[in-house]
Amino acid sequence: MTVNESQRPRRLPTSVHRPASGRRGGRTTTFGGLALVLLAGLLGSSFFWEAPAPVASQATPPGQISGDLPANGLGLVVWGGGTLDELRAAASTKGCAIASFWVIERGAFLGHLVGAPAVVNRAFNDRFAGGLPSMPGVAVCRSGTPIASPASPSSPASPAAPGPVSTSGARQIEDSGCQLFPDDNPWATRIDAAPLHPNSDRYIQYILGSGGNRFLHADFGENPDYGIPYVVVPSDQPTVPVTFEYASESDAGPYPLPPSVPIEAGSDAHALVVRQGECKLYELFALQRSGNGWHAGSGAIFDLRSNALRPDRWTSADAAGLPIFAGLVRFDEVQRGRIDHALRFTVQRTQRAFIHPATHYASSITSPDAPPMGLRLRLRADFDRTAYTGQARVVLDALREYGMFVADNGSNWYISGATDPRWNDDDLNQLKRVPGTAFEVVDTGPLIK
């Protein structure tokens, strides 16, 4: 949340080259009976396989699965396209709890094993980071309780109490039973059709004219020193007291910090904690040990089931008074193929003003062309996204539909993401080709000074 120290540019490391991953549509592969028998042998004798009925020749709709699925064994299916979670949910409606899913890729089997360590599934996840296209495959079913189907507007599903009810199935926080804010929250509101701000061109030119980076940049990647980490803790996680440098604008707590809470590398030292059960988000800036306890620059607690903002002119763990976690690009949602919320990014110089949902400014600049905290940008409709693949394409789609908020002072056009070694730097580096001129500003409310 500091004005100067967070401006230090970060450079992503050069990674070993891998083919760019992404969605590939319209491809069909014929599976022979011999291949299925060999796969059954590889998977072990505990699975009993009978020749499946022929798969229907007509096209399978997106999000649906066709073919016979046994309760325990192998099934030759056609998936209509979508995320892995949607595939598992569709199989569940047919009585199959998927243990693994296999496709043929360049003449060899490529599979995803449910519940396996990330390293086991990395090749599959990298290949289909943007989601699975319509394709044939082999589903390995096991006995057990099928997973619940995703919620939908026509049949809302209630997660385990006391988590929030989602009417869209989107923005679920992994392993938490919580949704990232209500469906009518600003972070969850699409702005691809929102009115253009009358000062849009001047805002964009001010950012570009302030020097420094002129292209989009992912401030996260494979290197664990990049990105902002977070942790989900159980509802019975013990709380601890925290003292604050800016106590008058901080939530007193206590905070459910585990002894090994992950802290962001660098001077900002953010710590983000989601607590199950109560579904609250705890965020801290400049967190450090102090004797037997903890000390931080500032801290904020957000109820994930509420749209309540911080008091005007109050900071949070972020300079804009916003929740940090809400704007992070997270690997699991990118892997599912869709981000259903706005992102956060930084600019070098901001105005001494803010726009809700931001509640705080961190500047003395009064120029009306300087971007205020909470300013919301979106990717222009005429920007061609078709040349981008994999993880980068998912991010760009979100920037078109949900946009990004000015959330802190820092390097221009740096978008924030969660720390995760599963990121693919080759994919993310595509974002460096997106110029600042590809964005425009939408009108989301009055300026507060």
Helices and strands as residue ranges (DSSP letters): G 5-7, H 33-43, E 65-66, E 73-79, H 84-92, E 97-105, E 108-113, H 118-127, E 135-142, E 172-173, E 178-179, G 186-188, H 200-209, E 217-218, E 230-233, E 242-244, G 247-249, E 271-275, E 280-285, E 288-290, E 293-296, E 298-303, G 325-327, H 331-336, E 343-347, E 376-379, H 390-401, E 404-409, E 414-415, H 425-428, G 429-433, G 436-438, E 439-441
